[in-house]
């Protein structure tokens, strides 16, 4: 029978705190959007992508379907996610360029310059598209939550628990799969995204400022979980960067001479990827094992 896992919030959840933090996440996108439009550099691309991820987490856990379907909130989230997608492609071009520059040998410089020229043109086209889209997003009304939404703590907690459980279940399912085979590229990527989404959801809980010992221990545990989620997503992020570069180079081998040189670069990148994957497996076995006493099992209630 399929399991439904519900995050055990105890008494730590507060709907007012959640809505307040969610509104700050919306405002963060608006603030970062201005910076991005003015200077669309690598730092601001990173910041707007991170802000959109937090907005997406907040939107996903909004306690009422009617609230999630409100046009102003739905459209703002939708446009933000589309901007995120465009900037993800731009980031991929940057990552590929950085890896080629750091991994290339002197004899490969001509090939690298040719690939970098193609990357630059693709990046420029995609950035122009992203800026145009960002300007359209800027025209949208920035949603407000705290003054317009009144939902019971019980209802908010139920929705939040459901969403938390969904990601915990997926992580529990994918961890053993990807830890037993580095060829599962899609699953590795999905695991990284789920860890990130779960971490951003946990950020919506009240801050760790309780004097009660038992409550404090629970808050410390959430902080520990968030730290481990960030660690695993960082490792998987590097693996994903390798996979993105490998896939791009395989599509652009070109002539026989060029193909031979690219093959040499691919060999080095594949070796680096394997080393990082082995680091990931060690981390999972040490800190995130899935068993009866696992990291995730201890924070969930399992309901048949």
C-alpha positions in Angstrom: 0.0 0.0 0.0 1.2 3.5 -0.9 2.4 5.5 2.1 1.5 9.0 3.0 4.2 10.6 5.1 3.3 13.7 7.2 5.9 15.9 8.7 5.6 15.9 12.5 5.3 19.6 13.2 4.4 19.2 16.9 3.6 22.7 18.2 6.3 24.4 16.1 4.1 25.5 13.2 2.4 28.9 13.2 0.3 30.1 10.3 1.0 33.8 10.9 4.8 33.2 10.9 4.5 31.1 7.8 2.4 33.7 5.8 4.8 36.5 7.0 7.8 34.6 5.7 6.0 33.7 2.5 5.3 37.3 1.8 8.9 38.2 2.5 9.8 35.5 -0.1 7.6 37.2 -2.6 9.1 40.6 -1.9 12.6 39.1 -2.1 11.9 38.2 -5.8 10.7 41.7 -6.4 13.9 43.2 -4.9 16.2 40.8 -6.6 14.4 41.4 -9.9 15.4 45.1 -9.8 19.0 44.2 -9.3 18.9 41.6 -12.0 17.4 44.0 -14.6 20.0 46.7 -13.8 23.0 44.4 -13.8 22.3 40.8 -15.1 25.7 39.5 -13.9 26.5 36.0 -12.5 25.8 37.1 -8.9 22.4 38.6 -9.7 21.5 35.6 -11.8 22.3 33.4 -8.8 20.3 35.6 -6.4 17.1 35.8 -8.5 17.1 32.1 -9.1 17.5 31.5 -5.3 14.7 34.0 -4.6 12.4 32.3 -7.1 13.0 28.9 -5.5 12.0 30.3 -2.1 8.9 31.8 -3.7 8.0 28.5 -5.3 8.3 26.7 -1.9 6.0 29.3 -0.3 3.4 29.1 -3.1 3.4 25.3 -3.1 2.6 25.1 0.7 -0.1 27.8 0.7 -2.9 26.2 2.8 -5.9 27.0 0.6 -6.4 25.9 -3.0 -8.5 29.1 -3.5 -5.5 31.2 -2.4 -3.1 29.3 -4.8 -5.5 29.9 -7.6 -5.8 33.6 -7.1 -4.7 35.2 -10.4 -2.2 37.7 -8.9 -0.4 35.0 -6.9 -0.6 32.3 -9.5 0.6 34.5 -12.4 3.4 36.1 -10.3 4.7 32.6 -9.4 4.3 31.3 -12.9 6.2 34.1 -14.5 8.9 33.9 -11.8 9.4 30.2 -12.5 9.7 30.9 -16.3 12.4 33.5 -15.6 14.1 31.0 -13.4 14.2 28.5 -16.3 15.7 31.0 -18.7 18.4 32.0 -16.2 19.1 28.3 -15.5 20.1 27.9 -19.1 22.3 31.0 -18.9 24.0 29.6 -15.8 24.6 26.3 -17.7 26.4 28.2 -20.4 28.5 29.9 -17.8 29.3 26.6 -16.0 30.3 24.9 -19.3 32.6 27.8 -20.2 34.2 27.8 -16.7 34.9 24.1 -16.8 36.4 24.2 -20.3 38.7 27.0 -19.3 39.9 25.2 -16.2 40.3 21.8 -17.7 41.8 22.5 -21.1 45.4 21.9 -22.1 47.4 24.3 -24.3 46.9 22.0 -27.4 43.1 22.2 -26.9 42.9 26.0 -26.9 41.7 26.4 -30.5 38.8 24.0 -29.8 38.0 25.7 -26.5 37.9 29.1 -28.2 35.6 27.8 -30.9 33.2 26.3 -28.3 33.4 29.4 -26.1 32.4 31.5 -29.1 29.3 29.4 -29.6 28.5 29.5 -25.9 28.8 33.3 -25.9 26.3 33.7 -28.8 23.8 31.3 -27.2 24.2 33.0 -23.9 23.7 36.5 -25.3 20.5 35.4 -27.1 19.1 33.7 -24.0 20.1 36.7 -21.8 18.2 39.1 -24.0 15.2 36.9 -23.9 15.5 36.7 -20.0 15.8 40.5 -19.6 12.7 41.0 -21.8 10.8 38.5 -19.7 12.0 40.1 -16.4 10.7 43.5 -17.6 7.3 41.8 -18.2 7.4 40.3 -14.7 8.2 43.7 -13.2 4.9 45.0 -14.6 2.9 42.5 -12.6 1.4 43.4 -9.3 3.5 42.1 -6.4 1.1 39.8 -4.3 0.3 40.5 -0.6 -0.6 37.7 1.8 -0.6 38.7 5.4 -3.3 41.4 5.3 -5.6 39.5 3.0 -5.4 35.8 4.1 -6.9 34.5 7.3 -6.6 30.7 7.6 -6.6 28.6 10.7 -3.4 27.3 12.1 -4.8 23.7 11.8 -5.5 24.1 8.1 -2.2 25.7 7.4 -0.3 23.0 9.3 -2.2 20.2 7.4 -1.2 21.6 4.0 2.4 22.2 5.1 2.7 18.7 6.5 1.4 17.2 3.3 3.9 19.1 1.1 6.8 18.3 3.5 5.8 14.6 3.4 5.7 14.6 -0.4 9.3 15.7 -0.7 10.5 13.5 2.2 8.9 10.5 0.5 10.6 11.2 -2.8 14.0 11.8 -1.2 13.7 8.5 0.7 12.8 6.7 -2.5 15.6 8.2 -4.7 18.4 8.1 -2.2 19.1 4.3 -2.4 18.7 4.4 -6.2 21.2 7.1 -6.9 23.6 5.8 -4.2 23.8 2.5 -6.0 24.5 3.7 -9.5 26.0 6.9 -10.9 24.4 6.5 -14.3 21.0 7.6 -13.0 21.5 11.2 -14.1 17.8 12.2 -14.0 17.3 10.8 -10.5 20.4 12.5 -9.3 19.1 15.8 -10.6 15.6 15.3 -9.2 17.1 14.4 -5.8 19.1 17.6 -5.7 16.0 19.7 -6.5 13.9 17.9 -3.9 16.5 18.5 -1.2 16.6 22.1 -2.1 12.8 22.4 -2.1 12.5 20.6 1.2 15.1 22.9 2.8 13.3 26.0 1.6 10.1 24.7 3.0 11.7 24.1 6.4 12.9 27.7 6.4 9.2 28.7 6.7 9.0 27.3 10.2 9.4 29.7 13.2 13.0 30.6 13.9 15.0 28.7 16.5 14.5 31.0 19.5 12.6 28.8 22.0 13.6 28.6 25.6 11.7 25.3 26.2 14.3 22.4 26.2 12.1 19.9 24.2 11.1 22.5 21.7 14.6 23.7 21.4 15.8 20.2 20.7 13.2 19.8 17.9 14.3 23.1 16.4 17.9 22.0 16.5 16.9 18.9 14.7 15.3 20.9 11.9 18.4 23.0 11.6 20.5 19.9 11.4 18.3 18.5 8.7 18.5 21.7 6.7 22.3 21.7 6.9 22.5 18.1 5.7 20.1 18.9 2.9 22.2 21.8 1.8 25.4 19.6 1.9 23.9 16.9 -0.3 22.5 19.4 -2.7 25.9 21.2 -3.0 27.6 17.9 -3.9 24.9 16.9 -6.3 25.0 20.4 -7.8 28.7 19.9 -8.8 27.8 16.5 -10.3 25.0 18.2 -12.3 27.4 20.8 -13.6 29.6 18.0 -14.8 26.7 16.2 -16.4 25.6 19.4 -18.2 29.1 20.0 -19.5 29.5 16.4 -20.7 26.1 16.4 -22.5 27.0 19.7 -24.2 30.4 18.5 -25.4 29.0 15.2 -26.7 26.6 17.2 -28.9 29.4 19.4 -30.3 32.2 17.0 -31.2 32.4 18.2 -34.8 35.3 17.1 -37.0 37.6 14.1 -36.3 40.4 16.2 -34.9 38.0 18.3 -32.8 36.4 15.1 -31.7 39.7 13.6 -30.5 40.5 16.8 -28.5 37.0 16.9 -26.9 37.3 13.2 -26.0 40.4 14.1 -24.0 38.5 16.8 -22.2 35.6 14.5 -21.5 37.8 11.9 -20.0 39.1 14.4 -17.4 35.6 15.7 -16.6 34.2 12.2 -16.3 37.0 11.3 -13.8 36.2 14.4 -11.8 32.5 13.5 -11.8 33.3 10.0 -10.6 35.3 11.4 -7.7 32.5 13.7 -6.7 30.0 10.9 -7.0 32.0 8.7 -4.6 32.1 11.6 -2.2 28.3 11.8 -2.4 27.9 8.0 -1.7 30.1 8.3 1.4 28.1 11.3 2.6 24.8 9.4 2.2 26.1 6.3 3.9 27.4 8.3 6.8 24.7 11.0 7.3 21.6 10.1 5.4 21.1 6.4 5.5 17.5 5.2 4.9 16.5 2.5 7.5 14.3 2.2 10.5 16.3 4.8 12.3 17.0 7.0 9.3 17.3 10.7 9.2 13.9 11.2 7.5 12.0 8.4 9.2 12.7 10.0 12.6 10.9 13.2 11.6 7.9 11.7 10.0 4.7 9.9 11.1 3.8 7.1 8.7 0.1 6.6 8.0 -1.2 3.5 6.1 
